[in-house]
Amino acid sequence: MMKDKINPTYYRGKIEVADFIREYQLDYFEGNVIKYVSRWRKKNGIEDLKKAQWYLNYLIKSQEN
């Protein structure tokens, strides 16, 4: 069985992350927050949470300015 490098299992559950991002019309930064938070346990652990934090902080700063 070939591994799916485009849409691996850590992006899938009851709803696929890409479908959620599209359904709610999230922008790049919002989508990345969702992507990293949804996969952190199955992929890169704390590193993914820190990436999500970076995108969230960027989004917050852009809205404050």
Residue frames as a rotation matrix with the C-alpha (Angstrom) as fourth column:
MET 1
0.578 0.816 0.000 0.00
0.816 -0.578 0.000 0.00
0.000 0.000 -1.000 0.00
MET 2
-0.321 -0.711 0.625 1.43
0.705 -0.620 -0.343 3.37
0.632 0.331 0.701 -1.04
LYS 3
-0.310 0.143 -0.940 1.53
0.796 -0.502 -0.339 6.20
-0.520 -0.853 0.042 1.48
ASP 4
0.528 0.555 0.643 -0.46
0.785 -0.608 -0.120 9.29
0.324 0.568 -0.757 0.56
LYS 5
-0.471 -0.822 -0.322 2.13
0.879 -0.469 -0.088 12.09
-0.079 -0.324 0.943 0.62
ILE 6
-0.661 0.290 0.692 -0.39
0.136 -0.861 0.490 14.73
0.738 0.418 0.530 -0.47
ASN 7
0.101 0.785 0.612 -3.10
-0.750 -0.344 0.565 14.00
0.654 -0.515 0.554 2.09
PRO 8
-0.710 -0.486 -0.510 -1.63
-0.076 0.772 -0.631 11.84
0.700 -0.409 -0.585 4.87
THR 9
-0.082 0.752 -0.654 -3.76
0.688 0.518 0.509 10.35
0.721 -0.408 -0.559 7.64
TYR 10
-0.525 -0.125 -0.842 -2.94
0.804 -0.398 -0.442 13.11
-0.280 -0.909 0.309 10.14
TYR 11
-0.943 0.281 -0.175 -5.04
-0.320 -0.909 0.265 15.48
-0.085 0.306 0.948 8.00
ARG 12
-0.398 0.823 -0.406 -8.05
-0.297 0.303 0.906 13.17
0.868 0.481 0.123 7.99
GLY 13
-0.948 0.282 0.144 -10.70
-0.051 0.314 -0.948 12.39
-0.313 -0.907 -0.283 10.54
LYS 14
-0.119 0.974 0.192 -14.45
0.677 0.222 -0.702 12.79
-0.726 0.046 -0.686 10.46
ILE 15
0.958 0.287 -0.023 -13.81
0.182 -0.664 -0.725 15.87
-0.224 0.690 -0.688 8.33
GLU 16
0.192 -0.931 0.311 -10.69
0.963 0.119 -0.240 16.63
0.187 0.346 0.919 6.33
VAL 17
-0.131 -0.348 -0.928 -8.78
0.619 -0.760 0.198 19.72
-0.774 -0.549 0.315 7.41
ALA 18
-0.960 -0.261 0.100 -8.75
0.230 -0.534 0.814 21.10
-0.159 0.804 0.573 3.86
ASP 19
-0.331 0.918 0.217 -12.54
0.666 0.064 0.744 20.77
0.669 0.390 -0.632 3.66
PHE 20
0.314 0.395 -0.863 -12.97
0.922 -0.344 0.178 22.60
-0.227 -0.852 -0.472 6.98
ILE 21
-0.516 -0.608 -0.603 -10.66
0.409 -0.794 0.451 25.43
-0.753 -0.014 0.658 5.85
ARG 22
-0.933 0.197 0.303 -12.52
0.244 -0.274 0.930 25.77
0.266 0.941 0.207 2.55
GLU 23
-0.099 0.979 -0.176 -15.99
0.866 0.172 0.469 25.52
0.490 -0.106 -0.865 4.14
TYR 24
0.496 0.260 -0.828 -15.25
0.762 -0.588 0.272 28.38
-0.416 -0.766 -0.490 6.53
GLN 25
0.722 -0.212 0.658 -13.34
0.450 -0.580 -0.680 30.38
0.525 0.787 -0.324 3.90
LEU 26
0.746 -0.528 -0.405 -10.29
0.303 -0.273 0.913 30.76
-0.593 -0.804 -0.044 6.12
ASP 27
0.803 -0.546 -0.240 -7.33
-0.554 -0.535 -0.638 32.74
0.220 0.645 -0.732 4.86
TYR 28
0.261 -0.807 -0.531 -3.74
-0.106 0.522 -0.846 31.48
0.960 0.277 0.050 4.75
PHE 29
-0.647 -0.582 0.493 -2.92
-0.500 -0.164 -0.850 32.36
0.576 -0.797 -0.185 8.35
GLU 30
0.045 0.759 0.650 -6.22
-0.976 0.172 -0.132 31.09
-0.212 -0.628 0.748 9.81
GLY 31
0.788 0.273 -0.552 -5.92
-0.478 0.836 -0.268 27.89
0.388 0.476 0.789 7.79
ASN 32
-0.099 -0.915 -0.392 -2.41
-0.152 0.403 -0.903 27.23
0.983 -0.030 -0.179 9.03
VAL 33
-0.512 0.009 0.859 -3.50
-0.853 -0.122 -0.507 27.65
0.100 -0.993 0.070 12.65
ILE 34
0.530 0.806 0.262 -6.17
-0.808 0.574 -0.131 25.00
-0.256 -0.143 0.956 12.09
LYS 35
0.636 -0.332 -0.697 -3.81
-0.324 0.705 -0.631 22.74
0.700 0.627 0.341 10.14
TYR 36
-0.396 -0.917 -0.039 -1.05
-0.326 0.180 -0.928 22.72
0.858 -0.355 -0.370 12.76
VAL 37
-0.418 0.309 0.854 -3.37
-0.899 -0.005 -0.438 22.40
-0.131 -0.951 0.280 15.75
SER 38
0.623 0.781 -0.033 -5.26
-0.775 0.612 -0.158 19.51
-0.103 0.124 0.987 14.14
ARG 39
0.721 -0.349 -0.598 -2.15
-0.122 0.786 -0.606 17.45
0.682 0.510 0.525 13.38
TRP 40
0.160 -0.809 0.565 0.22
-0.868 -0.388 -0.309 18.14
0.469 -0.441 -0.765 16.26
ARG 41
0.352 0.020 0.936 -0.42
-0.733 0.627 0.263 14.88
-0.582 -0.778 0.236 18.11
LYS 42
0.815 0.080 0.573 0.18
0.194 0.895 -0.401 12.74
-0.545 0.438 0.715 15.01
LYS 43
0.779 -0.529 0.336 3.04
0.344 -0.088 -0.935 14.58
0.524 0.844 0.113 13.35
ASN 44
-0.073 -0.954 0.292 5.50
0.312 -0.300 -0.901 17.00
0.947 0.025 0.319 14.95
GLY 45
0.023 0.103 -0.994 4.24
0.984 0.171 0.040 17.42
0.174 -0.980 -0.098 18.50
ILE 46
0.290 0.047 -0.956 5.10
0.608 -0.781 0.146 20.69
-0.739 -0.623 -0.255 20.24
GLU 47
-0.784 -0.620 -0.037 6.82
0.337 -0.474 0.814 21.97
-0.522 0.625 0.580 17.07
ASP 48
-0.537 0.660 0.525 3.44
0.654 -0.067 0.754 22.08
0.533 0.748 -0.396 15.30
LEU 49
0.457 0.689 -0.563 1.84
0.889 -0.378 0.259 23.88
-0.035 -0.618 -0.785 18.26
LYS 50
-0.141 -0.599 -0.788 4.60
0.434 -0.753 0.494 26.49
-0.890 -0.273 0.367 18.07
LYS 51
-0.911 -0.112 0.396 3.98
0.411 -0.253 0.876 26.90
0.002 0.961 0.277 14.34
ALA 52
0.008 0.990 0.142 0.26
0.857 -0.080 0.509 27.37
0.515 0.118 -0.849 15.03
GLN 53
0.384 0.059 -0.922 1.17
0.754 -0.596 0.276 29.93
-0.533 -0.801 -0.273 17.69
TRP 54
-0.676 -0.699 -0.233 3.37
0.394 -0.610 0.687 31.83
-0.623 0.373 0.688 15.23
TYR 55
-0.724 0.463 0.511 0.56
0.495 -0.167 0.853 32.05
0.480 0.871 -0.108 12.67
LEU 56
0.328 0.877 -0.352 -1.96
0.894 -0.167 0.416 33.04
0.305 -0.451 -0.839 15.34
ASN 57
0.055 -0.398 -0.916 0.36
0.639 -0.691 0.339 35.74
-0.768 -0.603 0.217 16.71
TYR 58
-0.906 -0.383 0.178 0.88
0.360 -0.478 0.801 37.05
-0.222 0.790 0.571 13.17
LEU 59
-0.311 0.888 0.339 -2.87
0.694 -0.032 0.719 37.14
0.649 0.459 -0.607 12.61
ILE 60
0.436 0.446 -0.782 -3.44
0.884 -0.373 0.281 38.97
-0.166 -0.814 -0.557 15.91
LYS 61
-0.362 -0.673 -0.644 -0.76
0.472 -0.729 0.496 41.57
-0.803 -0.125 0.582 15.14
SER 62
-0.895 0.033 0.444 -2.16
0.415 -0.303 0.858 42.17
0.163 0.952 0.258 11.65
GLN 63
0.060 0.994 0.094 -5.62
0.770 -0.106 0.630 42.82
0.636 0.034 -0.771 13.13
GLU 64
0.317 -0.009 -0.948 -4.31
0.827 -0.486 0.281 45.12
-0.463 -0.874 -0.147 15.85
ASN 65
-0.655 -0.685 -0.318 -2.54
0.413 -0.677 0.609 47.37
-0.633 0.267 0.727 13.32
